Amino acid sequence: MRTNHHIYVATYHGPNQPTGPARCISPVGYFVWPHMNRAGDSVVYWGRGVTEVGFNIWRASVEGKRMEKLTHDHALTGAPYWRPDGQEIVFTSSLGLSTEVNWAMANRVDLETTPQNIFVMDPDGANRRQITHGRFGDSRPSYAPDGKGLVFVSNRGGTGTANLWHCEIGSGRLTRITSHSLTDWRPIYSPDGRRLCFFTLTDPAGPHELAIMDLASGQIEYPIDPARFVWVHGPFWLPDASGIVMHALPKDSGLVSLWHLHLASGELSRLNVPGLKTGGHITLSAAMDVFSFDSVNIPDESSPG
């Protein structure tokens, strides 16, 4: 029996349509935050096996026939994200910065306060090189569409909160994107590179909301009624830019589920995965025919789909 948290893939048929049956592609243990490459044949994710100390990055084929551990750090190493051309992976690690991490699998690791830096490596885990430096909580990086820059979350602004930053990979030049007193998470560039989606707080006592920023003007819109969900997390642009997928906790349900937001109409629809009651951290292939996500459940192999 698998325990705790796992990575799955399933076929995608669009909003308001049931997906194909889910297939687990992670080992026994606690594994989260998958990112599928644009080709739709490989997924990177992070976590740890039941007997391991430390969190590391894994890669698996979509059919589940190949799983390989890419890092072997006694540290908090995770949050992997493919470069758009599939030739590099960006990630974060506390290696060399902190051993003060609670490794209990039942407890959430706080990525925003654990000291980490950003690194890149080849798809097989080789050729690791460090991109950011300093004793900061740099986390949740993702590539710009041209692969030359990164957006990430960091507390390096000195305000006690985590905001969004951009890094030019070649020069290492850092530019702060947001600078309010509350915290931003999980930034993802739109396919044309002109916007960012992320989730944030607009009220210290309010829910985590989906935000979309126009980078040229700095204007931010919040397209989902905050009364709809307890929180909205993990947004990811559809490759055709028509919408955003995410996971959220509805106020009328105690279960975290996958959702699709159509940007032109504002329509929200839930993605139902046969055999699974929960899902999170969804990403799709460029062809939008297969997606990856994580879940605490075990799929019922007898379920239709």
PAZALO-161732 format. One record per residue: x, y, z of N, C-alpha, C, O in turn; residue in three letters. Coordinates in pm, whole numbers, padded with zeros to 5 digits, always signed. Layout:
residues N
XYZXYZXYZXYZALA
...
end
This chain:
residues 305
+00085-00120+00000+00000+00000+00000+00088+00123+00000+00177+00135+00083MET
+00063+00216-00092+00134+00342-00093+00078+00431+00017-00039+00422+00053ARG
+00164+00518+00071+00122+00602+00182+00153+00747+00153+00239+00780+00072THR
+00081+00833+00219+00106+00976+00221+00070+01051+00092-00042+01102+00082ASN
+00159+01060-00005+00133+01147-00120+00204+01094-00243+00315+01043-00233HIS
+00139+01107-00362+00190+01041-00481+00168+01125-00605+00090+01220-00604HIS
+00238+01090-00712+00231+01160-00839+00155+01074-00940+00176+00953-00949ILE
+00066+01138-01017-00016+01067-01114-00013+01138-01249+00018+01257-01258TYR
-00046+01064-01352-00072+01121-01484-00206+01067-01533-00250+00959-01493VAL
-00270+01145-01620-00397+01104-01678-00416+01178-01809-00356+01284-01830ALA
-00499+01125-01895-00530+01193-02020-00626+01309-01993-00709+01303-01903THR
-00611+01415-02073-00690+01536-02055-00781+01555-02175-00736+01549-02290TYR
-00910+01579-02148-01008+01596-02255-01071+01734-02253-01168+01759-02324HIS
-01017+01824-02172-01070+01959-02168-01164+01982-02051-01203+01887-01982GLY
-01200+02110-02026-01291+02141-01915-01428+02080-01935-01474+02060-02048PRO
-01492+02051-01822-01626+01991-01822-01629+01850-01880-01736+01797-01909ASN
-01512+01790-01896-01505+01653-01946-01428+01567-01845-01327+01612-01791GLN
-01472+01444-01819-01395+01357-01730-01260+01324-01792-01248+01308-01913PRO
-01160+01312-01709-01028+01276-01758-01018+01125-01774-01108+01051-01736THR
-00907+01082-01830-00880+00939-01835-00843+00889-01697-00823+00969-01606GLY
-00832+00756-01678-00797+00702-01546-00656+00744-01507-00569+00761-01592PRO
-00635+00761-01376-00505+00805-01324-00409+00688-01311-00449+00575-01280ALA
-00280+00716-01336-00175+00616-01323-00066+00673-01233-00014+00782-01260ARG
-00030+00601-01128+00072+00647-01034+00211+00626-01096+00241+00519-01148CYS
+00296+00731-01088+00431+00721-01143+00538+00756-01040+00649+00792-01077ILE
+00504+00746-00912+00603+00774-00807+00624+00651-00720+00537+00565-00713SER
+00742+00642-00653+00767+00528-00563+00683+00540-00437+00607+00636-00419PRO
+00697+00442-00349+00631+00448-00219+00694+00560-00138+00817+00565-00125VAL
+00614+00650-00083+00667+00760-00005+00581+00883-00011+00460+00875-00031GLY
+00645+00998+00006+00578+01127+00005+00634+01209-00111+00748+01255-00103TYR
+00557+01226-00218+00604+01294-00338+00500+01396-00385+00380+01368-00386PHE
+00548+01514-00423+00459+01626-00454+00513+01708-00570+00624+01686-00619VAL
+00430+01806-00614+00469+01911-00708+00527+01860-00839+00643+01889-00869TRP
+00453+01785-00915+00506+01740-01045+00507+01853-01146+00426+01945-01140PRO
+00600+01846-01240+00596+01933-01357+00621+01847-01481+00724+01780-01492HIS
+00525+01850-01573+00535+01773-01696+00607+01853-01802+00585+01974-01816MET
+00695+01787-01878+00763+01857-01987+00665+01883-02101+00558+01822-02108ASN
+00702+01974-02191+00612+02013-02299+00581+01896-02392+00472+01888-02450ARG
+00676+01805-02407+00653+01689-02494+00550+01593-02438+00494+01512-02512ALA
+00526+01600-02307+00426+01515-02246+00471+01372-02223+00388+01282-02212GLY
+00603+01350-02217+00651+01213-02196+00732+01196-02069+00775+01084-02039ASP
+00756+01304-01992+00839+01294-01873+00794+01393-01767+00754+01506-01799SER
+00800+01352-01642+00756+01435-01529+00866+01440-01424+00924+01336-01390VAL
+00895+01558-01374+00985+01571-01259+00900+01607-01137+00799+01677-01148VAL
+00943+01560-01021+00873+01588-00896+00972+01571-00783+01087+01535-00806TYR
+00929+01598-00661+01023+01585-00549+00953+01525-00428+00831+01525-00418TRP
+01034+01474-00337+00982+01412-00217+01085+01317-00158+01206+01337-00174GLY
+01037+01215-00091+01129+01118-00032+01060+00985-00008+00939+00979+00014ARG
+01138+00880-00012+01088+00748+00020+01069+00733+00170+01112+00819+00247GLY
+01004+00626+00211+00966+00610+00351+01086+00593+00443+01073+00618+00563VAL
+01200+00550+00393+01317+00530+00479+01424+00637+00461+01530+00629+00523THR
+01398+00738+00377+01499+00838+00347+01495+00957+00442+01390+00991+00497GLU
+01610+01019+00459+01620+01148+00527+01658+01250+00422+01755+01231+00348VAL
+01583+01358+00415+01605+01457+00311+01505+01442+00199+01448+01334+00179GLY
+01484+01550+00126+01394+01550+00011+01477+01565-00115+01572+01644-00118PHE
+01442+01491-00220+01518+01494-00344+01426+01495-00465+01304+01480-00453ASN
+01486+01514-00582+01413+01527-00706+01418+01395-00783+01521+01329-00791ILE
+01304+01359-00839+01290+01238-00918+01238+01275-01057+01178+01380-01077TRP
+01261+01185-01150+01206+01197-01285+01142+01065-01321+01197+00959-01291ARG
+01026+01070-01386+00957+00947-01427+00900+00963-01566+00860+01072-01606ALA
+00897+00854-01640+00831+00855-01770+00680+00852-01748+00633+00802-01646SER
+00606+00905-01842+00462+00916-01827+00396+00779-01818+00296+00763-01747VAL
+00450+00681-01888+00390+00548-01880+00427+00476-01751+00375+00368-01723GLU
+00516+00536-01670+00552+00480-01540+00653+00368-01544+00677+00304-01441GLY
+00713+00342-01659+00808+00231-01670+00948+00268-01624+01030+00181-01598LYS
+00975+00398-01612+01109+00440-01568+01096+00547-01460+01033+00651-01482ARG
+01156+00523-01344+01164+00622-01238+01309+00632-01195+01373+00529-01170MET
+01363+00752-01186+01502+00768-01145+01516+00887-01052+01452+00991-01069GLU
+01602+00870-00954+01631+00975-00858+01743+01061-00915+01852+01010-00943LYS
+01718+01192-00932+01815+01279-00996+01911+01345-00898+02025+01375-00935LEU
+01869+01369-00774+01957+01428-00673+01966+01334-00554+01876+01252-00530THR
+02073+01346-00481+02095+01257-00365+02146+01342-00248+02247+01309-00186HIS
+02075+01451-00219+02116+01545-00116+02057+01507+00019+01942+01462+00028ASP
+02134+01527+00124+02082+01518+00260+02037+01660+00296+02097+01725+00381HIS
+01931+01706+00228+01888+01845+00237+01745+01855+00187+01684+01755+00150ALA
+01693+01977+00187+01565+02004+00126+01590+02046-00018+01620+02163-00045LEU
+01580+01952-00109+01602+01976-00251+01474+01942-00326+01426+01829-00319THR
+01419+02041-00398+01291+02014-00461+01245+02124-00555+01326+02199-00610GLY
+01112+02132-00572+01046+02228-00660+01104+02230-00801+01136+02338-00852ALA
+01118+02114-00867+01178+02112-01002+01082+02164-01109+00961+02151-01096PRO
+01140+02224-01213+01059+02280-01322+01140+02271-01450+01255+02314-01454TYR
+01080+02215-01557+01148+02198-01684+01171+02331-01755+01084+02418-01753TRP
+01286+02348-01818+01303+02456-01913+01216+02425-02034+01200+02308-02068ARG
+01158+02526-02102+01065+02497-02212+01119+02404-02320+01042+02327-02378PRO
+01250+02408-02348+01305+02319-02451+01338+02180-02398+01384+02095-02474ASP
+01313+02155-02269+01335+02023-02211+01480+01987-02186+01510+01872-02155GLY
+01573+02084-02199+01715+02055-02188+01773+02088-02051+01893+02069-02029GLN
+01692+02137-01960+01743+02175-01829+01629+02175-01729+01512+02189-01766GLU
+01663+02159-01601+01566+02162-01493+01613+02262-01389+01729+02257-01347ILE
+01526+02352-01347+01558+02443-01238+01497+02386-01110+01394+02320-01115VAL
+01561+02412-00997+01512+02360-00870+01571+02441-00756+01653+02530-00779PHE
+01531+02410-00635+01585+02477-00517+01648+02374-00424+01613+02256-00426THR
+01743+02420-00342+01805+02330-00245+01859+02409-00127+01908+02521-00141SER
+01848+02348-00009+01908+02405+00112+02049+02352+00135+02109+02381+00238SER
+02102+02275+00040+02234+02215+00056+02339+02323+00083+02351+02420+00008LEU
+02414+02305+00190+02517+02400+00228+02467+02520+00306+02546+02602+00351GLY
+02335+02531+00323+02277+02645+00394+02214+02610+00527+02231+02682+00626LEU
+02142+02498+00531+02067+02468+00652+02045+02319+00667+02013+02249+00572SER
+02064+02272+00788+02025+02137+00826+01907+02142+00923+01867+02040+00979THR
+01853+02262+00943+01744+02282+01039+01610+02262+00971+01529+02354+00962GLU
+01587+02142+00924+01463+02109+00855+01397+01994+00929+01462+01896+00964VAL
+01267+02007+00952+01192+01899+01016+01159+01795+00909+01078+01820+00820ASN
+01220+01678+00920+01204+01577+00816+01081+01490+00836+01058+01398+00758TRP
+01001+01517+00938+00882+01435+00961+00789+01445+00842+00748+01554+00804ALA
+00755+01333+00782+00675+01334+00661+00535+01388+00685+00469+01433+00592MET
+00488+01383+00809+00353+01430+00838+00348+01582+00848+00240+01640+00848ALA
+00464+01647+00855+00467+01792+00872+00502+01861+00742+00585+01812+00664ASN
+00440+01975+00719+00467+02055+00599+00601+02126+00613+00629+02185+00717ARG
+00683+02120+00509+00809+02192+00507+00781+02334+00459+00718+02353+00355VAL
+00828+02434+00532+00804+02573+00497+00911+02620+00400+01023+02652+00440ASP
+00876+02625+00273+00973+02660+00170+01009+02808+00173+01114+02847+00122LEU
+00923+02891+00231+00949+03034+00227+01046+03079+00337+01104+03187+00326GLU
+01065+02999+00442+01154+03040+00549+01279+02953+00559+01380+02998+00614THR
+01277+02831+00507+01397+02748+00506+01498+02807+00409+01464+02826+00292THR
+01621+02836+00452+01720+02893+00359+01746+02800+00242+01777+02682+00260PRO
+01734+02854+00121+01755+02778-00001+01809+02869-00109+01792+02991-00104GLN
+01875+02810-00206+01914+02881-00327+01859+02807-00449+01811+02695-00438ASN
+01866+02874-00564+01816+02817-00688+01933+02760-00769+02039+02821-00779ILE
+01910+02642-00826+02009+02572-00907+01946+02529-01038+01823+02527-01051PHE
+02029+02494-01135+01982+02427-01257+02067+02303-01278+02180+02295-01229VAL
+02013+02207-01352+02087+02085-01384+02035+02028-01514+01929+02068-01563MET
+02112+01935-01570+02070+01865-01690+01955+01769-01658+01933+01739-01541ASP
+01881+01722-01758+01769+01631-01732+01806+01501-01661+01719+01437-01602PRO
+01935+01462-01667+01976+01341-01596+02036+01371-01458+02086+01280-01393ASP
+02031+01495-01415+02083+01534-01283+02227+01580-01285+02280+01623-01182GLY
+02293+01574-01401+02433+01615-01411+02445+01766-01430+02346+01836-01455ALA
+02570+01815-01418+02602+01954-01450+02522+02053-01366+02466+02149-01418ASN
+02516+02029-01236+02446+02121-01147+02524+02252-01133+02646+02251-01115ARG
+02452+02364-01142+02516+02492-01116+02420+02584-01040+02299+02580-01059ARG
+02479+02666-00954+02401+02752-00866+02370+02885-00933+02457+02945-00996GLN
+02244+02931-00918+02199+03054-00983+02186+03169-00884+02230+03280-00914ILE
+02127+03147-00767+02116+03252-00665+02203+03217-00546+02237+03101-00524THR
+02239+03318-00469+02329+03301-00357+02280+03381-00236+02204+03477-00250HIS
+02323+03341-00120+02285+03411+00002+02194+03327+00088+02134+03230+00041GLY
+02182+03364+00212+02100+03289+00307+01956+03340+00302+01908+03406+00395ARG
+01889+03308+00193+01752+03351+00172+01663+03230+00144+01713+03120+00117PHE
+01533+03251+00151+01437+03146+00116+01393+03160-00027+01278+03197-00053GLY
+01481+03131-00123+01447+03134-00265+01375+03004-00301+01429+02896-00277ASP
+01256+03013-00356+01180+02890-00380+01086+02905-00499+01067+03014-00552SER
+01026+02792-00538+00923+02780-00641+00961+02850-00773+00883+02931-00822ARG
+01076+02819-00830+01116+02885-00955+01045+02826-01077+01007+02709-01078PRO
+01028+02908-01179+00981+02861-01309+01045+02946-01417+01081+03061-01394SER
+01060+02887-01536+01129+02954-01647+01038+03051-01720+00916+03032-01728TYR
+01099+03156-01775+01033+03240-01874+01021+03159-02003+01097+03064-02023ALA
+00928+03194-02090+00909+03116-02213+01033+03103-02299+01050+03002-02367PRO
+01122+03204-02298+01243+03195-02380+01356+03117-02313+01462+03098-02372ASP
+01333+03073-02188+01432+02993-02117+01551+03071-02065+01643+03012-02008GLY
+01551+03204-02083+01667+03285-02043+01653+03347-01905+01749+03400-01850LYS
+01534+03340-01849+01510+03398-01718+01425+03310-01631+01364+03213-01679GLY
+01420+03343-01503+01342+03269-01405+01258+03367-01323+01299+03481-01300LEU
+01142+03322-01281+01067+03393-01179+01061+03302-01058+01045+03181-01073VAL
+01072+03359-00938+01073+03277-00818+01021+03357-00700+01000+03478-00710PHE
+01001+03289-00590+00955+03349-00465+01075+03363-00372+01158+03273-00364VAL
+01085+03476-00303+01198+03493-00211+01163+03591-00099+01083+03683-00116SER
+01225+03567+00015+01215+03661+00128+01333+03757+00132+01354+03823+00233ASN
+01411+03765+00024+01533+03845+00023+01505+03995+00023+01598+04075+00032ARG
+01377+04035+00014+01345+04178+00019+01357+04239+00156+01357+04361+00170GLY
+01368+04154+00260+01389+04205+00395+01263+04253+00465+01272+04317+00569GLY
+01146+04223+00408+01021+04269+00469+00958+04164+00560+00856+04189+00624THR
+01019+04047+00566+00962+03939+00646+00858+03858+00572+00801+03764+00628GLY
+00831+03894+00445+00738+03818+00363+00808+03775+00234+00919+03821+00205THR
+00744+03688+00158+00802+03638+00034+00730+03703-00084+00608+03693-00096ALA
+00805+03768-00170+00751+03830-00290+00815+03767-00414+00896+03676-00403ASN
+00777+03816-00532+00822+03760-00658+00944+03834-00711+00953+03957-00704LEU
+01039+03755-00765+01162+03809-00821+01188+03746-00956+01143+03635-00984TRP
+01262+03819-01041+01306+03766-01170+01457+03759-01172+01524+03848-01118HIS
+01511+03655-01232+01655+03638-01243+01693+03613-01389+01638+03524-01453CYS
+01787+03692-01441+01847+03664-01571+01952+03556-01550+02050+03576-01478GLU
+01933+03441-01613+02019+03327-01585+02164+03355-01625+02257+03319-01552ILE
+02185+03417-01740+02321+03440-01786+02402+03531-01698+02518+03503-01669GLY
+02342+03642-01653+02413+03741-01573+02393+03725-01423+02473+03774-01344SER
+02286+03657-01384+02251+03646-01243+02182+03770-01189+02159+03780-01068GLY
+02150+03865-01274+02087+03990-01232+01947+03964-01178+01868+03894-01241ARG
+01917+04021-01060+01789+04002-00995+01706+04129-01002+01757+04239-00985LEU
+01576+04112-01028+01483+04224-01031+01361+04187-00948+01302+04081-00967THR
+01325+04274-00857+01207+04247-00775+01081+04282-00853+01073+04388-00915ARG
+00981+04192-00850+00858+04212-00925+00746+04265-00837+00678+04361-00874ILE
+00725+04204-00720+00622+04252-00627+00689+04294-00497+00796+04245-00462THR
+00624+04386-00427+00687+04440-00305+00586+04481-00200+00610+04574-00123SER
+00471+04411-00195+00374+04445-00092+00404+04371+00037+00495+04288+00043HIS
+00327+04401+00141+00358+04348+00275+00308+04207+00296+00338+04147+00399SER
+00233+04152+00201+00183+04016+00213+00265+03924+00122+00357+03970+00054LEU
+00231+03796+00120+00315+03698+00054+00255+03647-00076+00134+03628-00086THR
+00341+03626-00177+00303+03570-00305+00365+03431-00320+00471+03404-00262ASP
+00300+03344-00396+00349+03208-00415+00332+03162-00560+00253+03219-00635TRP
+00408+03060-00598+00393+02983-00722+00371+03071-00847+00265+03065-00908ARG
+00470+03151-00884+00454+03232-01006+00484+03152-01132+00579+03074-01136PRO
+00402+03172-01236+00418+03105-01364+00397+03208-01475+00297+03280-01474ILE
+00490+03216-01570+00475+03305-01683+00367+03255-01778+00350+03135-01797TYR
+00294+03350-01838+00202+03314-01946+00283+03269-02067+00401+03303-02077SER
+00223+03194-02160+00299+03144-02275+00367+03253-02358+00470+03227-02420PRO
+00311+03376-02359+00375+03485-02434+00471+03567-02347+00533+03661-02397ASP
+00483+03534-02220+00576+03602-02132+00532+03738-02084+00609+03808-02019GLY
+00410+03779-02113+00364+03913-02079+00293+03921-01945+00276+04030-01890ARG
+00253+03807-01892+00178+03806-01766+00234+03699-01672+00304+03607-01714ARG
+00201+03714-01546+00230+03613-01446+00100+03574-01378+00017+03660-01349LEU
+00082+03445-01351-00023+03403-01259+00046+03351-01134+00154+03292-01141CYS
-00017+03373-01021+00036+03326-00893-00078+03330-00792-00187+03378-00825PHE
-00056+03281-00673-00159+03299-00571-00102+03384-00459+00018+03382-00433PHE
-00190+03459-00394-00146+03563-00305-00250+03593-00199-00360+03538-00201THR
-00215+03679-00106-00307+03733-00006-00333+03880-00037-00239+03956-00061LEU
-00459+03919-00037-00493+04060-00045-00538+04113+00090-00549+04234+00110THR
-00563+04022+00183-00605+04056+00319-00539+03954+00411-00551+03834+00387ASP
-00470+03999+00517-00403+03904+00606-00496+03797+00663-00453+03686+00693PRO
-00623+03832+00679-00720+03737+00734-00803+03670+00625-00893+03592+00655ALA
-00772+03699+00499-00853+03646+00390-00797+03519+00329-00696+03467+00375GLY
-00863+03470+00224-00818+03347+00158-00701+03374+00063-00678+03488+00023PRO
-00628+03270+00028-00530+03279-00079-00606+03289-00211-00694+03207-00239HIS
-00573+03390-00292-00647+03417-00414-00559+03400-00537-00437+03415-00530GLU
-00622+03370-00650-00553+03368-00778-00531+03511-00825-00624+03593-00823LEU
-00408+03542-00866-00375+03675-00918-00313+03661-01056-00240+03566-01083ALA
-00343+03757-01143-00282+03765-01275-00225+03905-01291-00298+04004-01284ILE
-00094+03913-01314-00027+04043-01326+00014+04068-01471+00072+03981-01536MET
-00017+04188-01520+00036+04234-01646+00174+04295-01618+00183+04394-01546ASP
+00278+04237-01674+00414+04278-01638+00449+04418-01689+00529+04487-01626LEU
+00392+04459-01801+00423+04591-01854+00367+04702-01766+00435+04802-01741ALA
+00244+04686-01719+00179+04790-01640+00190+04768-01489+00177+04862-01411SER
+00214+04643-01450+00215+04611-01307+00078+04591-01249+00065+04563-01129GLY
-00027+04604-01331-00163+04588-01280-00193+04441-01252-00150+04352-01325GLN
-00268+04419-01144-00304+04284-01101-00454+04270-01098-00524+04358-01047ILE
-00505+04161-01152-00647+04130-01141-00665+04000-01064-00577+03915-01061GLU
-00781+03988-01002-00814+03871-00922-00943+03812-00979-01052+03854-00940TYR
-00932+03716-01071-01048+03673-01151-01147+03581-01082-01253+03553-01139PRO
-01118+03534-00962-01209+03441-00894-01267+03507-00769-01194+03566-00690ILE
-01396+03496-00754-01464+03549-00636-01407+03482-00511-01415+03360-00499ASP
-01350+03559-00418-01290+03497-00298-01391+03426-00210-01353+03347-00123PRO
-01520+03453-00231-01622+03384-00152-01643+03240-00199-01708+03161-00131ALA
-01586+03206-00315-01609+03073-00374-01527+02965-00306-01573+02852-00287ARG
-01402+02999-00268-01309+02899-00216-01249+02942-00082-01237+03061-00053PHE
-01211+02844-00003-01132+02870+00117-00995+02919+00076-00940+03011+00137VAL
-00939+02857-00027-00814+02902-00087-00800+02847-00228-00863+02746-00264TRP
-00716+02915-00309-00681+02872-00444-00529+02865-00452-00461+02961-00416VAL
-00474+02752-00497-00329+02731-00500-00284+02677-00636-00365+02632-00718HIS
-00152+02684-00658-00087+02614-00767-00136+02644-00906-00156+02551-00983GLY
-00157+02772-00944-00206+02798-01080-00103+02762-01187+00017+02770-01164PRO
-00154+02722-01304-00068+02686-01416-00140+02724-01545-00255+02685-01565PHE
-00073+02800-01632-00134+02843-01758-00158+02724-01851-00072+02637-01864TRP
-00273+02721-01915-00290+02629-02026-00195+02673-02138-00179+02792-02161LEU
-00133+02579-02207-00036+02615-02310-00092+02704-02421-00015+02774-02486PRO
-00224+02703-02444-00282+02790-02545-00326+02924-02486-00385+03007-02557ASP
-00299+02946-02357-00328+03072-02286-00476+03102-02272-00513+03213-02234ALA
-00562+03005-02301-00706+03029-02291-00757+03023-02147-00865+03073-02117SER
-00680+02962-02060-00726+02946-01924-00614+02909-01830-00497+02901-01868GLY
-00652+02888-01706-00559+02851-01600-00618+02732-01525-00737+02731-01494ILE
-00534+02633-01496-00575+02521-01411-00509+02539-01276-00405+02602-01265VAL
-00571+02483-01173-00524+02505-01036-00587+02400-00946-00668+02319-00992MET
-00550+02400-00818-00624+02322-00720-00676+02417-00614-00614+02519-00583HIS
-00791+02383-00560-00859+02474-00468-00945+02396-00370-00984+02282-00396ALA
-00974+02461-00258-01062+02403-00157-01193+02480-00156-01199+02592-00104LEU
-01300+02423-00213-01429+02492-00215-01485+02508-00074-01459+02426+00015PRO
-01563+02613-00056-01623+02635+00076-01734+02537+00108-01771+02520+00224LYS
-01787+02471+00005-01894+02374+00028-01842+02230+00031-01921+02136+00027ASP
-01708+02214+00039-01650+02079+00039-01524+02078+00122-01453+02178+00132SER
-01496+01963+00183-01373+01949+00259-01261+01887+00180-01158+01849+00238GLY
-01277+01876+00047-01180+01808-00037-01115+01904-00135-01183+01982-00202LEU
-00983+01898-00143-00909+01977-00241-00927+01914-00378-00912+01792-00393VAL
-00958+01993-00478-00988+01939-00610-00924+02025-00719-00879+02137-00694SER
-00920+01970-00841-00861+02036-00956-00967+02118-01029-01081+02074-01045LEU
-00927+02238-01074-01022+02330-01137-00963+02392-01262-00842+02405-01276TRP
-01052+02431-01354-01016+02501-01477-01089+02635-01480-01210+02640-01459HIS
-01015+02742-01506-01073+02875-01522-01059+02918-01667-00947+02929-01718LEU
-01171+02942-01735-01168+02996-01871-01159+03148-01860-01249+03212-01806HIS
-01050+03205-01912-01022+03345-01886-01120+03439-01956-01158+03541-01898LEU
-01162+03408-02077-01251+03499-02150-01389+03508-02085-01446+03617-02075ALA
-01442+03395-02041-01578+03393-01984-01581+03398-01833-01683+03434-01774SER
-01470+03363-01769-01468+03354-01623-01529+03226-01569-01543+03210-01448GLY
-01565+03134-01660-01629+03009-01616-01530+02920-01541-01417+02900-01584GLU
-01576+02868-01428-01498+02773-01348-01559+02635-01362-01680+02620-01351LEU
-01477+02535-01386-01525+02398-01393-01427+02306-01322-01306+02326-01327SER
-01481+02206-01257-01399+02110-01183-01354+01997-01276-01431+01950-01360ARG
-01229+01954-01260-01178+01840-01333-01196+01715-01248-01142+01706-01138LEU
-01270+01620-01298-01298+01498-01224-01211+01384-01275-01216+01348-01392ASN
-01130+01329-01186-01042+01217-01220-01105+01089-01167-01119+01075-01045VAL
-01142+00995-01252-01205+00871-01205-01119+00799-01101-01000+00779-01122PRO
-01182+00763-00990-01114+00686-00886-01042+00769-00783-00993+00714-00684GLY
-01034+00903-00802-00964+00990-00707-01058+01099-00657-01137+01155-00733LEU
-01048+01128-00529-01132+01232-00469-01060+01365-00457-01126+01469-00447LYS
-00927+01365-00456-00852+01489-00439-00743+01501-00546-00707+01402-00610THR
-00692+01621-00564-00583+01643-00657-00523+01780-00638-00589+01873-00593GLY
-00394+01793-00675-00327+01921-00662-00213+01934-00759-00170+01836-00820GLY
-00161+02059-00775-00040+02090-00852-00044+02030-00993+00040+01947-01029HIS
-00141+02072-01070-00161+02017-01203-00077+02092-01306-00069+02215-01303ILE
-00013+02018-01397+00055+02075-01513+00024+01989-01635-00001+01869-01622THR
+00026+02052-01754-00013+01983-01876+00098+01985-01979+00189+02068-01973LEU
+00088+01892-02073+00176+01890-02189+00139+02004-02283+00031+02062-02270SER
+00228+02038-02377+00201+02144-02473+00080+02112-02561+00007+02202-02601ALA
+00059+01984-02589-00055+01943-02671-00185+01936-02591-00292+01914-02647ALA
-00175+01955-02460-00290+01951-02370-00367+01818-02380-00490+01815-02374MET
-00293+01709-02396-00357+01579-02406-00328+01490-02284-00391+01386-02267ASP
-00234+01531-02201-00200+01455-02081-00157+01553-01973-00101+01659-02003VAL
-00185+01520-01847-00147+01608-01738-00094+01528-01620-00118+01408-01609PHE
-00021+01597-01535+00032+01537-01412-00024+01612-01293-00060+01730-01304SER
-00032+01545-01179-00083+01608-01057-00043+01521-00939+00008+01410-00957PHE
-00066+01571-00818-00040+01489-00700-00169+01468-00623-00265+01544-00637ASP
-00170+01364-00540-00290+01331-00463-00254+01240-00346-00155+01166-00351SER
-00335+01248-00243-00317+01159-00129-00388+01026-00150-00370+00934-00071VAL
-00467+01015-00254-00548+00896-00277-00477+00789-00358-00372+00813-00418ASN
-00537+00673-00358-00497+00562-00444-00609+00542-00546-00724+00524-00507ILE
-00578+00544-00676-00686+00526-00774-00745+00387-00767-00675+00288-00746PRO
-00875+00380-00786-00945+00253-00794-00927+00201-00937-00984+00257-01030ASP
-00850+00095-00953-00817+00048-01087-00939-00008-01161-00934-00030-01282GLU
-01046-00030-01088-01166-00079-01153-01256+00035-01199-01359+00012-01262SER
-01215+00160-01167-01300+00274-01203-01299+00295-01354-01199+00266-01419SER
-01410+00345-01411-01418+00368-01554-01333+00487-01594-01292+00565-01507PRO
-01305+00503-01720-01230+00619-01767-01169+00597-01900-01102+00686-01953GLY
end
